[in-house]
C-alpha cells in the first residue's frame, strides 16, 4: 500500500496464455518496459528469463495511462505516482477475470 505522493515501480507478472488489460483506479502511470519471464512448473517459482533484456513500451504506449495490456509470459513494469489518498482497486478489464481474483484492493495512505 503506497503512501500519498510516493512514486513506485509496479511489476505485473503474466504467467497465463492470455493478454490481460490491467486497469488501476485513481492513478495515471507510465509504461516503463516489459521483459520475458519463466515459470518453474515444478515449484511454481516465477523469475525474469535468464539472458532476456527489457523491451521498451510500444509506440502507442507513450505518455500517461490508466490501463495497460499485460502480455503473456512477460513482466510489465509501470511507474506510478500516487496523488490521491483512499482505498482503490486494480483489476483485469475482462469481467470473468475480475470475478476470479483478478481484482485487488490497495490503499494510498497519508
C-alpha positions as CSV (number, residue, x, y, z in Angstrom):
1,X,0.0,0.0,0.0
2,X,1.7,3.2,-1.2
3,X,2.0,6.5,0.6
4,X,0.4,9.7,-0.7
5,X,3.0,11.4,-3.0
6,X,5.1,8.2,-3.5
7,X,6.3,7.0,-6.9
8,X,6.6,3.3,-7.2
9,X,7.5,0.8,-9.9
10,X,4.9,-1.9,-10.1
11,X,5.6,-5.2,-11.8
12,X,2.7,-7.2,-13.3
13,X,3.8,-10.8,-14.0
14,X,1.6,-12.6,-16.5
15,X,2.1,-16.3,-16.2
16,X,-1.0,-17.2,-18.3
17,X,-1.5,-17.6,-22.0
18,X,-3.9,-14.6,-22.2
19,X,-3.2,-10.9,-22.6
20,X,-4.8,-9.0,-19.7
21,X,-5.9,-5.4,-19.9
22,X,-5.0,-4.2,-16.4
23,X,-6.6,-1.1,-15.1
24,X,-5.5,0.8,-11.9
25,X,-8.1,3.1,-10.4
26,X,-7.3,6.7,-9.4
27,X,-3.7,6.8,-10.9
28,X,-2.0,7.7,-14.1
29,X,1.1,5.7,-14.8
30,X,3.8,5.3,-17.4
31,X,4.8,2.0,-19.0
32,X,8.5,1.5,-18.3
33,X,9.2,-1.8,-20.1
34,X,8.4,-5.5,-20.5
35,X,10.6,-8.5,-20.1
36,X,10.3,-12.2,-20.7
37,X,9.7,-14.5,-17.7
38,X,9.9,-18.2,-17.0
39,X,7.8,-20.3,-14.6
40,X,9.3,-23.4,-12.9
41,X,6.4,-25.8,-13.4
42,X,7.6,-28.0,-10.6
43,X,7.8,-25.3,-7.9
44,X,5.6,-22.5,-9.4
45,X,8.5,-20.0,-9.0
46,X,8.5,-17.2,-11.4
47,X,11.6,-15.2,-12.5
48,X,12.8,-13.0,-15.2
49,X,14.1,-15.2,-18.1
50,X,17.9,-15.5,-17.9
51,X,19.5,-13.5,-20.8
52,X,16.4,-11.6,-21.6
53,X,16.5,-7.8,-21.9
54,X,13.8,-5.3,-21.1
55,X,11.8,-4.2,-24.1
56,X,10.6,-0.6,-24.3
57,X,7.0,0.3,-24.4
58,X,5.2,0.1,-27.8
59,X,5.0,3.4,-29.7
60,X,1.3,3.9,-28.7
61,X,2.1,3.5,-25.0
62,X,3.9,6.8,-24.6
63,X,2.5,9.3,-22.0
64,X,0.3,8.6,-19.1
65,X,-2.2,5.7,-19.0
66,X,-4.7,4.1,-16.6
67,X,-4.8,0.8,-18.4
68,X,-2.0,-1.4,-19.9
69,X,-2.0,-4.8,-21.6
70,X,0.0,-7.3,-19.7
71,X,1.2,-9.7,-22.3
72,X,1.6,-13.5,-21.8
73,X,4.9,-14.7,-20.5
74,X,6.2,-11.3,-19.6
75,X,6.5,-8.9,-16.6
76,X,5.1,-5.4,-17.4
77,X,6.7,-2.6,-15.3
78,X,4.8,0.6,-14.6
79,X,6.0,3.9,-12.9
80,X,3.1,5.1,-10.8
81,X,2.8,8.3,-8.8
82,X,0.1,8.2,-6.1
83,X,-1.6,11.6,-5.7
84,X,-5.0,10.7,-4.2
85,X,-5.4,9.1,-0.7
86,X,-8.0,6.4,-0.3
87,X,-8.9,2.8,-1.0
88,X,-9.0,1.8,-4.6
89,X,-8.8,-1.3,-6.8
90,X,-6.7,-2.6,-9.7
91,X,-8.1,-5.3,-11.9
92,X,-8.3,-7.0,-15.3
93,X,-10.9,-5.4,-17.6
94,X,-12.1,-8.9,-18.6
95,X,-15.1,-9.3,-16.4
96,X,-14.8,-13.1,-15.9
97,X,-11.2,-12.5,-14.7
98,X,-12.3,-9.8,-12.2
99,X,-14.7,-12.4,-10.8
100,X,-11.8,-14.9,-10.4
101,X,-9.5,-13.0,-8.1
102,X,-8.1,-10.5,-10.7
103,X,-9.5,-7.5,-8.8
104,X,-7.5,-6.5,-5.7
105,X,-7.7,-3.5,-3.4
106,X,-4.9,-1.1,-2.5
107,X,-4.9,1.8,-0.1
108,X,-3.0,5.0,-0.6
109,X,-2.2,6.3,2.9
110,X,-1.2,9.7,4.2
